[in-house]
Amino acid sequence: MYCVPKYPCSLEEVNFRKIIEFDGYSNHVNNLIAPLVSVVLGSKILEIHVTNNKKINYFDNNVSLDFNELEKLIKNIKLIEKIKR
C-alpha cells in the first residue's frame, strides 16, 4: 500500500507516480480526489478512514470520510471501473 504517513497530507504531497508501484493506496488526503486518482492509476485496494461524526476531534478524523462521502467515492469508483473495461 502506498501511503503518505501524515494526517492530513496535502494532495501535492502524494506522489502519484509511486502509486503504480503498489497494489493499493492508503488515503490521508481530506478529499475524494486522491483515492479516485489512485483507482484510475490501477490501485486494487483502498484504505479509507470513515467517521460517523466529523466534528469529534479524533486523530484521523480530519482525513476521514463521512458516510455520504463514502457513498460518493464508491459510486465514482464503480464508474471509473466501468469506463476502464
RABEL-V63719 format. One line per field, one symbol per residue. phi: phi as a letter, one per 30 degrees, with the letter a starting at -180 (. if undefined). Layout:
phi = ???
This chain:
phi = .dacdbcdcdedddcdddeddbdabcdbccaddddddddedjecbbcbdbbcadddcdecddcdcdddddddddddddddddddd
